[in-house]
Amino acid sequence: MSPAVASVLTAAESLSVEERRELIDRLLEGLDDAPAAEDGGKPLGLSEAWKQEVARRSAEYDAGQAQTVSWQEVQARWQSRRAGGG
């Protein structure tokens, strides 16, 4: 992770959940206007199907219907897979 990204991440972690959602939305919107990727000219950003999926999952979370996993659990699972345990 670059120092700039680490700095932004640290700042973002101090935001409220609603502020983080707004930040994510703004960042994703910016990808739609970004130039084509250097890897063969594929467009950056989310397809309409993914935007709909994100909206569905967000609504599910807001309604208290989503099963969530803590960041610590995500990290533990990733470390386990990296170590060949999963």
C-alpha positions as CSV (number, residue, x, y, z in Angstrom):
1,M,0.0,0.0,0.0
2,S,1.4,3.4,-1.0
3,P,1.9,6.0,1.7
4,A,-0.8,8.2,0.1
5,V,-3.3,5.4,0.2
6,A,-2.4,4.5,3.8
7,S,-2.9,8.1,4.8
8,V,-6.3,8.3,3.1
9,L,-7.3,5.0,4.7
10,T,-6.3,6.2,8.1
11,A,-8.4,9.4,7.7
12,A,-11.3,7.4,6.2
13,E,-11.4,5.0,9.2
14,S,-12.2,8.0,11.5
15,L,-15.4,8.8,9.5
16,S,-18.8,7.7,10.5
17,V,-20.4,4.8,8.6
18,E,-22.6,7.2,6.6
19,E,-19.5,9.4,5.7
20,R,-17.6,6.3,4.6
21,R,-20.5,5.2,2.4
22,E,-20.6,8.7,0.9
23,L,-16.8,8.6,0.3
24,I,-17.1,5.2,-1.4
25,D,-19.9,6.4,-3.6
26,R,-17.9,9.4,-4.7
27,L,-14.8,7.3,-5.4
28,L,-16.8,4.8,-7.4
29,E,-18.5,7.6,-9.4
30,G,-15.0,8.9,-10.2
31,L,-14.1,5.5,-11.8
32,D,-16.9,5.9,-14.3
33,D,-15.2,9.1,-15.7
34,A,-11.7,7.6,-15.6
35,P,-9.8,6.9,-18.8
36,A,-9.5,3.3,-20.0
37,A,-7.2,1.1,-18.2
38,E,-3.7,0.6,-19.5
39,D,-4.3,-3.2,-19.7
40,G,-5.9,-3.4,-23.1
41,G,-8.2,-0.4,-22.9
42,K,-10.9,-2.0,-20.7
43,P,-13.1,0.6,-19.1
44,L,-12.7,1.2,-15.3
45,G,-15.6,1.4,-12.9
46,L,-18.6,-0.8,-12.2
47,S,-20.9,-2.3,-14.7
48,E,-24.6,-1.6,-14.3
49,A,-25.1,-5.1,-12.9
50,W,-22.5,-4.5,-10.2
51,K,-24.0,-1.2,-9.3
52,Q,-27.3,-2.9,-8.8
53,E,-25.7,-5.6,-6.7
54,V,-24.0,-3.0,-4.5
55,A,-27.3,-1.2,-4.1
56,R,-29.1,-4.4,-3.2
57,R,-26.4,-5.4,-0.6
58,S,-26.4,-1.9,0.8
59,A,-30.1,-1.9,1.3
60,E,-30.0,-5.4,2.8
61,Y,-27.3,-4.1,5.3
62,D,-29.3,-1.0,6.1
63,A,-32.4,-3.1,6.8
64,G,-30.4,-5.3,9.3
65,Q,-30.8,-8.4,7.1
66,A,-27.1,-8.9,6.1
67,Q,-24.9,-11.3,7.8
68,T,-21.7,-9.4,8.5
69,V,-18.1,-10.5,9.3
70,S,-15.7,-8.4,11.4
71,W,-12.6,-7.1,9.7
72,Q,-10.6,-9.2,12.2
73,E,-12.3,-12.3,10.9
74,V,-11.7,-11.3,7.3
75,Q,-8.0,-10.8,8.0
76,A,-7.8,-14.1,9.9
77,R,-9.4,-16.0,7.0
78,W,-7.1,-14.3,4.5
79,Q,-4.0,-15.1,6.6
80,S,-5.2,-18.7,6.9
81,R,-5.6,-19.0,3.1
82,R,-2.3,-17.4,2.5
83,A,-0.6,-19.9,4.8
84,G,-2.2,-22.8,2.9
85,G,-4.9,-23.5,5.5
86,G,-8.0,-22.8,3.5
